[in-house]
């Protein structure tokens, strides 16, 4: 089997959980990073949902493309399905991403399913920050998830004004 790429735009940047051959900054066009998924498992509960990132339609998203050895394909995809899909809120898809070196590759992405009950939109940034501040799930506090994501993005010179605003609100 040949090597393949996974596109990370949130916690996969700082906690991929699988063996990588390499990682490169990349851009996915046609979708943007958004706190558009109510988390009932990892960063919240059904009674007190948190907010986690999804790829939503429109714009573009800077993230990290991670190359995985072909021999690990089934193991990594199984792992990602367990991690990303406990409630099937994401759509697994292959999308072209543009690496910073100009090369275009097909990468596995998980984008938000707009028809899913956990998909949300229309909240103000202040409302999002308050949900993030108070929510906690099986993987820990929601604010930790957002802070770690922003810190990892900064290490790779990726900026997201929305997430930066939310982190500033959390620190206020």
C-alpha positions in Angstrom: 0.0 0.0 0.0 1.2 3.5 -0.7 1.7 6.2 1.8 -1.3 8.6 2.5 -1.9 12.0 4.0 -4.2 13.0 6.9 -5.2 16.7 7.2 -5.3 18.0 10.8 -6.9 21.3 11.7 -7.5 20.9 15.4 -6.3 18.4 18.0 -4.7 16.3 15.4 -2.1 19.0 15.1 -0.9 18.6 18.7 -2.1 15.1 19.4 -2.2 12.9 16.3 -2.1 9.6 18.2 -0.5 7.7 15.3 3.0 7.4 13.7 3.9 9.9 11.1 6.6 9.9 8.4 6.4 13.7 8.1 4.2 16.7 8.6 3.9 19.8 6.5 1.8 23.0 6.7 -1.1 22.7 4.2 -4.2 24.6 3.1 -7.6 23.1 2.4 -9.7 25.3 0.1 -13.5 25.3 0.3 -13.8 24.7 4.0 -12.9 26.6 7.1 -12.1 25.7 10.8 -15.1 26.4 13.1 -16.2 25.5 16.6 -19.4 24.1 15.0 -19.6 20.7 16.7 -21.3 20.2 20.1 -19.1 17.7 21.9 -21.0 15.0 23.8 -18.1 12.7 24.3 -14.6 14.2 24.3 -15.1 17.8 25.6 -18.6 17.8 27.0 -21.6 15.6 27.7 -25.1 15.4 26.4 -26.3 17.4 29.4 -23.6 20.0 29.1 -22.1 19.9 25.5 -18.8 21.4 24.8 -17.6 22.8 21.4 -15.0 21.2 19.2 -13.7 22.1 15.8 -15.1 20.9 12.5 -14.5 21.9 9.0 -17.5 23.9 7.8 -18.3 24.9 4.2 -16.7 28.0 2.7 -13.3 29.7 2.9 -10.1 27.9 3.5 -8.3 26.3 6.4 -4.6 26.3 7.2 -3.5 23.1 9.0 -1.1 20.3 9.0 -0.9 17.5 6.4 0.6 14.4 8.0 2.1 11.6 5.8 1.5 8.1 7.1 3.2 4.9 5.9 1.0 2.8 3.6 1.7 -0.3 5.8 -0.1 1.6 8.7 -3.1 2.6 6.5 -5.8 0.3 8.0 -4.6 0.8 11.6 -4.5 4.6 11.4 -7.9 4.9 9.6 -9.5 2.5 12.2 -7.9 4.6 15.0 -9.2 7.9 13.4 -12.7 6.5 13.0 -12.8 5.5 16.7 -11.5 8.9 17.7 -13.4 11.2 15.4 -16.6 9.3 14.9 -18.0 8.1 18.3 -21.3 9.9 17.4 -20.8 10.0 13.6 -20.9 13.9 13.5 -18.1 14.0 10.9 -18.0 13.0 7.3 -14.9 11.1 6.3 -13.7 12.3 2.9 -10.6 12.6 0.7 -9.9 16.2 -0.3 -7.1 17.9 -2.1 -4.8 20.0 0.1 -2.0 22.3 -1.0 1.2 21.8 0.9 3.3 24.9 1.6 5.9 23.6 -0.8 3.4 23.9 -3.7 2.6 20.2 -4.0 -1.0 19.1 -4.1 -2.0 15.9 -2.3 -5.1 14.0 -1.5 -5.7 13.9 2.3 -8.1 12.2 4.6 -10.3 14.8 6.3 -13.1 14.8 8.7 -15.6 17.6 8.1 -18.7 18.5 10.0 -22.0 16.9 8.9 -24.4 19.8 8.7 -27.4 17.5 9.0 -26.2 16.0 12.3 -27.9 17.0 15.6 -24.5 18.0 17.1 -23.8 20.5 14.3 -24.3 24.1 15.4 -23.8 27.6 14.0 -24.8 31.1 14.7 -23.4 31.5 18.2 -21.5 34.7 19.0 -17.8 34.3 19.9 -18.6 35.3 23.5 -21.2 32.5 23.7 -18.7 30.0 22.3 -16.1 31.2 24.8 -18.5 30.6 27.7 -19.4 27.1 26.6 -15.7 26.3 26.2 -15.0 27.7 29.6 -17.4 25.5 31.5 -17.6 22.3 29.5 -15.7 19.1 30.3 -15.9 15.6 28.7 -14.2 12.2 28.7 -11.0 13.7 27.2 -10.8 16.6 29.6 -11.8 20.3 29.9 -13.0 22.0 26.8 -10.8 25.1 27.4 -7.7 22.8 27.4 -8.6 21.6 24.0 -8.9 25.1 22.5 -5.8 26.4 24.3 -3.7 23.4 23.2 -4.9 23.7 19.6 -4.0 27.4 19.5 -0.6 26.8 21.0 0.2 24.1 18.5 -1.1 26.2 15.6 1.2 29.1 16.7 4.2 26.7 16.7 3.5 26.1 13.0 2.8 29.8 12.2 -0.9 29.1 11.7 -3.2 31.9 13.0 -7.0 31.7 13.5 -8.4 35.0 14.7 -11.6 33.3 16.0 -9.8 30.8 18.2 -7.3 33.5 19.3 -10.2 35.7 20.5 -11.8 32.8 22.4 -8.4 32.0 24.1 -8.1 35.7 25.1 -11.6 35.6 26.6 -10.7 32.5 28.6 -7.6 34.3 30.0 -9.5 37.5 30.8 
